[in-house]
Amino acid sequence: MHTVQLEQLVQKLQTLPPQRVSEVEDFIDSLHQRERLASTQAALNAAETLLEEIWGNADDAHYDRL
């Protein structure tokens, strides 16, 4: 993010009442949480695909029934 954009955001935040600043902070936290969840889900999807390639074969089919 450009310094100018950050400065503009700070200026806008400074004009808000404290309750609204708290709401903005909560919103930012929720965005961070979404990003973390998306990263975690992407890693899980990649692992699942890889593990399916490793474990999803005819040689190991008898283990699937355990």
N, CA, C and O atoms as a GROMACS GRO file, in nm:
protein
  264
    1MET      N    1   0.086  -0.118   0.000
    1MET     CA    2   0.000   0.000   0.000
    1MET      C    3   0.090   0.122   0.000
    1MET      O    4   0.193   0.126   0.067
    2HIS      N    5   0.050   0.220  -0.074
    2HIS     CA    6   0.130   0.342  -0.083
    2HIS      C    7   0.119   0.424   0.044
    2HIS      O    8   0.018   0.421   0.114
    3THR      N    9   0.224   0.496   0.073
    3THR     CA   10   0.228   0.580   0.192
    3THR      C   11   0.115   0.682   0.190
    3THR      O   12   0.056   0.711   0.294
    4VAL      N   13   0.084   0.735   0.073
    4VAL     CA   14  -0.023   0.835   0.061
    4VAL      C   15  -0.156   0.773   0.102
    4VAL      O   16  -0.234   0.836   0.173
    5GLN      N   17  -0.182   0.651   0.059
    5GLN     CA   18  -0.307   0.584   0.096
    5GLN      C   19  -0.314   0.562   0.246
    5GLN      O   20  -0.419   0.581   0.308
    6LEU      N   21  -0.203   0.521   0.305
    6LEU     CA   22  -0.201   0.501   0.450
    6LEU      C   23  -0.227   0.632   0.524
    6LEU      O   24  -0.302   0.636   0.621
    7GLU      N   25  -0.166   0.737   0.476
    7GLU     CA   26  -0.186   0.868   0.539
    7GLU      C   27  -0.332   0.911   0.529
    7GLU      O   28  -0.388   0.965   0.624
    8GLN      N   29  -0.393   0.886   0.414
    8GLN     CA   30  -0.534   0.921   0.396
    8GLN      C   31  -0.623   0.840   0.491
    8GLN      O   32  -0.718   0.892   0.549
    9LEU      N   33  -0.592   0.713   0.505
    9LEU     CA   34  -0.669   0.630   0.598
    9LEU      C   35  -0.654   0.678   0.741
    9LEU      O   36  -0.752   0.684   0.816
   10VAL      N   37  -0.533   0.711   0.779
   10VAL     CA   38  -0.509   0.761   0.915
   10VAL      C   39  -0.587   0.890   0.938
   10VAL      O   40  -0.648   0.907   1.043
   11GLN      N   41  -0.586   0.979   0.841
   11GLN     CA   42  -0.660   1.105   0.854
   11GLN      C   43  -0.809   1.078   0.871
   11GLN      O   44  -0.875   1.141   0.954
   12LYS      N   45  -0.862   0.986   0.793
   12LYS     CA   46  -1.004   0.953   0.805
   12LYS      C   47  -1.036   0.891   0.940
   12LYS      O   48  -1.138   0.922   1.002
   13LEU      N   49  -0.947   0.803   0.986
   13LEU     CA   50  -0.968   0.741   1.117
   13LEU      C   51  -0.966   0.844   1.229
   13LEU      O   52  -1.043   0.834   1.325
   14GLN      N   53  -0.881   0.942   1.217
   14GLN     CA   54  -0.870   1.044   1.320
   14GLN      C   55  -0.995   1.129   1.332
   14GLN      O   56  -1.018   1.192   1.436
   15THR      N   57  -1.078   1.131   1.229
   15THR     CA   58  -1.200   1.211   1.234
   15THR      C   59  -1.319   1.132   1.290
   15THR      O   60  -1.424   1.190   1.318
   16LEU      N   61  -1.301   1.002   1.307
   16LEU     CA   62  -1.410   0.919   1.356
   16LEU      C   63  -1.418   0.920   1.509
   16LEU      O   64  -1.316   0.936   1.576
   17PRO      N   65  -1.538   0.904   1.561
   17PRO     CA   66  -1.551   0.888   1.707
   17PRO      C   67  -1.492   0.753   1.749
   17PRO      O   68  -1.483   0.661   1.668
   18PRO      N   69  -1.452   0.742   1.874
   18PRO     CA   70  -1.386   0.619   1.922
   18PRO      C   71  -1.464   0.490   1.892
   18PRO      O   72  -1.404   0.388   1.858
   19GLN      N   73  -1.595   0.495   1.906
   19GLN     CA   74  -1.676   0.374   1.880
   19GLN      C   75  -1.661   0.329   1.735
   19GLN      O   76  -1.652   0.209   1.708
   20ARG      N   77  -1.658   0.423   1.643
   20ARG     CA   78  -1.643   0.388   1.501
   20ARG      C   79  -1.503   0.335   1.473
   20ARG      O   80  -1.487   0.244   1.391
   21VAL      N   81  -1.403   0.390   1.539
   21VAL     CA   82  -1.266   0.340   1.522
   21VAL      C   83  -1.261   0.194   1.567
   21VAL      O   84  -1.195   0.112   1.504
   22SER      N   85  -1.328   0.165   1.675
   22SER     CA   86  -1.335   0.027   1.724
   22SER      C   87  -1.401  -0.064   1.621
   22SER      O   88  -1.357  -0.178   1.602
   23GLU      N   89  -1.505  -0.017   1.556
   23GLU     CA   90  -1.573  -0.095   1.453
   23GLU      C   91  -1.480  -0.119   1.334
   23GLU      O   92  -1.479  -0.228   1.277
   24VAL      N   93  -1.404  -0.018   1.297
   24VAL     CA   94  -1.309  -0.032   1.187
   24VAL      C   95  -1.204  -0.137   1.224
   24VAL      O   96  -1.168  -0.221   1.142
   25GLU      N   97  -1.157  -0.131   1.346
   25GLU     CA   98  -1.058  -0.229   1.392
   25GLU      C   99  -1.116  -0.371   1.387
   25GLU      O  100  -1.048  -0.464   1.345
   26ASP      N  101  -1.240  -0.387   1.430
   26ASP     CA  102  -1.305  -0.518   1.425
   26ASP      C  103  -1.316  -0.567   1.280
   26ASP      O  104  -1.294  -0.685   1.252
   27PHE      N  105  -1.350  -0.476   1.191
   27PHE     CA  106  -1.361  -0.512   1.049
   27PHE      C  107  -1.226  -0.557   0.994
   27PHE      O  108  -1.217  -0.658   0.923
   28ILE      N  109  -1.122  -0.484   1.027
   28ILE     CA  110  -0.987  -0.520   0.982
   28ILE      C  111  -0.949  -0.657   1.037
   28ILE      O  112  -0.892  -0.739   0.966
   29ASP      N  113  -0.980  -0.680   1.163
   29ASP     CA  114  -0.951  -0.811   1.223
   29ASP      C  115  -1.025  -0.922   1.150
   29ASP      O  116  -0.970  -1.030   1.129
   30SER      N  117  -1.149  -0.896   1.110
   30SER     CA  118  -1.226  -0.999   1.039
   30SER      C  119  -1.166  -1.026   0.901
   30SER      O  120  -1.168  -1.140   0.854
   31LEU      N  121  -1.114  -0.922   0.837
   31LEU     CA  122  -1.047  -0.942   0.708
   31LEU      C  123  -0.922  -1.028   0.724
   31LEU      O  124  -0.895  -1.118   0.643
   32HIS      N  125  -0.845  -1.001   0.829
   32HIS     CA  126  -0.726  -1.083   0.856
   32HIS      C  127  -0.766  -1.228   0.882
   32HIS      O  128  -0.699  -1.320   0.835
   33GLN      N  129  -0.872  -1.248   0.956
   33GLN     CA  130  -0.919  -1.383   0.986
   33GLN      C  131  -0.958  -1.456   0.858
   33GLN      O  132  -0.925  -1.573   0.841
   34ARG      N  133  -1.027  -1.388   0.768
   34ARG     CA  134  -1.065  -1.449   0.641
   34ARG      C  135  -0.943  -1.491   0.562
   34ARG      O  136  -0.940  -1.599   0.503
   35GLU      N  137  -0.840  -1.405   0.561
   35GLU     CA  138  -0.717  -1.437   0.489
   35GLU      C  139  -0.649  -1.560   0.549
   35GLU      O  140  -0.603  -1.647   0.476
   36ARG      N  141  -0.644  -1.567   0.681
   36ARG     CA  142  -0.583  -1.683   0.746
   36ARG      C  143  -0.662  -1.810   0.714
   36ARG      O  144  -0.603  -1.914   0.686
   37LEU      N  145  -0.794  -1.801   0.718
   37LEU     CA  146  -0.876  -1.918   0.687
   37LEU      C  147  -0.860  -1.961   0.542
   37LEU      O  148  -0.855  -2.081   0.513
   38ALA      N  149  -0.851  -1.865   0.452
   38ALA     CA  150  -0.832  -1.897   0.311
   38ALA      C  151  -0.698  -1.966   0.290
   38ALA      O  152  -0.688  -2.061   0.212
   39SER      N  153  -0.594  -1.918   0.357
   39SER     CA  154  -0.462  -1.980   0.346
   39SER      C  155  -0.464  -2.122   0.401
   39SER      O  156  -0.407  -2.213   0.342
   40THR      N  157  -0.529  -2.138   0.515
   40THR     CA  158  -0.538  -2.271   0.576
   40THR      C  159  -0.615  -2.366   0.486
   40THR      O  160  -0.576  -2.481   0.469
   41GLN      N  161  -0.724  -2.319   0.429
   41GLN     CA  162  -0.805  -2.404   0.341
   41GLN      C  163  -0.726  -2.442   0.217
   41GLN      O  164  -0.734  -2.557   0.172
   42ALA      N  165  -0.650  -2.350   0.161
   42ALA     CA  166  -0.568  -2.381   0.044
   42ALA      C  167  -0.464  -2.488   0.077
   42ALA      O  168  -0.440  -2.579  -0.002
   43ALA      N  169  -0.403  -2.477   0.194
   43ALA     CA  170  -0.304  -2.577   0.236
   43ALA      C  171  -0.371  -2.714   0.256
   43ALA      O  172  -0.316  -2.816   0.217
   44LEU      N  173  -0.489  -2.714   0.317
   44LEU     CA  174  -0.561  -2.840   0.336
   44LEU      C  175  -0.599  -2.905   0.203
   44LEU      O  176  -0.588  -3.026   0.187
   45ASN      N  177  -0.642  -2.823   0.108
   45ASN     CA  178  -0.678  -2.876  -0.023
   45ASN      C  179  -0.557  -2.936  -0.093
   45ASN      O  180  -0.567  -3.043  -0.154
   46ALA      N  181  -0.444  -2.868  -0.084
   46ALA     CA  182  -0.322  -2.919  -0.146
   46ALA      C  183  -0.279  -3.050  -0.080
   46ALA      O  184  -0.240  -3.144  -0.149
   47ALA      N  185  -0.285  -3.055   0.052
   47ALA     CA  186  -0.247  -3.176   0.124
   47ALA      C  187  -0.341  -3.291   0.090
   47ALA      O  188  -0.297  -3.405   0.071
   48GLU      N  189  -0.469  -3.263   0.082
   48GLU     CA  190  -0.566  -3.367   0.051
   48GLU      C  191  -0.540  -3.427  -0.087
   48GLU      O  192  -0.546  -3.548  -0.104
   49THR      N  193  -0.511  -3.341  -0.183
   49THR     CA  194  -0.481  -3.388  -0.318
   49THR      C  195  -0.356  -3.476  -0.318
   49THR      O  196  -0.354  -3.583  -0.380
   50LEU      N  197  -0.253  -3.431  -0.250
   50LEU     CA  198  -0.129  -3.507  -0.243
   50LEU      C  199  -0.149  -3.641  -0.173
   50LEU      O  200  -0.103  -3.745  -0.220
   51LEU      N  201  -0.219  -3.638  -0.060
   51LEU     CA  202  -0.242  -3.762   0.014
   51LEU      C  203  -0.329  -3.860  -0.064
   51LEU      O  204  -0.310  -3.981  -0.056
   52GLU      N  205  -0.423  -3.808  -0.139
   52GLU     CA  206  -0.507  -3.896  -0.222
   52GLU      C  207  -0.421  -3.967  -0.326
   52GLU      O  208  -0.443  -4.085  -0.355
   53GLU      N  209  -0.324  -3.896  -0.382
   53GLU     CA  210  -0.233  -3.959  -0.479
   53GLU      C  211  -0.150  -4.068  -0.412
   53GLU      O  212  -0.124  -4.172  -0.472
   54ILE      N  213  -0.109  -4.045  -0.290
   54ILE     CA  214  -0.024  -4.141  -0.218
   54ILE      C  215  -0.106  -4.260  -0.170
   54ILE      O  216  -0.067  -4.375  -0.191
   55TRP      N  217  -0.219  -4.234  -0.107
   55TRP     CA  218  -0.297  -4.340  -0.042
   55TRP      C  219  -0.406  -4.399  -0.130
   55TRP      O  220  -0.453  -4.510  -0.104
   56GLY      N  221  -0.445  -4.329  -0.232
   56GLY     CA  222  -0.556  -4.375  -0.315
   56GLY      C  223  -0.509  -4.467  -0.427
   56GLY      O  224  -0.526  -4.435  -0.544
   57ASN      N  225  -0.451  -4.579  -0.391
   57ASN     CA  226  -0.405  -4.672  -0.494
   57ASN      C  227  -0.452  -4.813  -0.460
   57ASN      O  228  -0.488  -4.844  -0.346
   58ALA      N  229  -0.452  -4.898  -0.562
   58ALA     CA  230  -0.503  -5.034  -0.547
   58ALA      C  231  -0.419  -5.116  -0.449
   58ALA      O  232  -0.473  -5.203  -0.380
   59ASP      N  233  -0.290  -5.091  -0.444
   59ASP     CA  234  -0.202  -5.169  -0.355
   59ASP      C  235  -0.240  -5.152  -0.208
   59ASP      O  236  -0.220  -5.243  -0.128
   60ASP      N  237  -0.293  -5.038  -0.173
   60ASP     CA  238  -0.327  -5.010  -0.033
   60ASP      C  239  -0.477  -5.023  -0.005
   60ASP      O  240  -0.523  -4.982   0.101
   61ALA      N  241  -0.552  -5.078  -0.097
   61ALA     CA  242  -0.698  -5.084  -0.083
   61ALA      C  243  -0.741  -5.160   0.041
   61ALA      O  244  -0.842  -5.127   0.102
   62HIS      N  245  -0.665  -5.263   0.080
   62HIS     CA  246  -0.705  -5.340   0.198
   62HIS      C  247  -0.696  -5.256   0.325
   62HIS      O  248  -0.766  -5.284   0.423
   63TYR      N  249  -0.611  -5.153   0.327
   63TYR     CA  250  -0.603  -5.065   0.444
   63TYR      C  251  -0.725  -4.974   0.454
   63TYR      O  252  -0.760  -4.928   0.563
   64ASP      N  253  -0.790  -4.948   0.342
   64ASP     CA  254  -0.909  -4.862   0.342
   64ASP      C  255  -1.022  -4.922   0.424
   64ASP      O  256  -1.108  -4.850   0.474
   65ARG      N  257  -1.022  -5.053   0.439
   65ARG     CA  258  -1.130  -5.121   0.511
   65ARG      C  259  -1.104  -5.130   0.661
   65ARG      O  260  -1.191  -5.176   0.735
   66LEU      N  261  -0.989  -5.087   0.706
   66LEU     CA  262  -0.956  -5.094   0.850
   66LEU      C  263  -1.027  -4.990   0.930
   66LEU      O  264  -1.010  -4.983   1.052
   0.00000   0.00000   0.00000
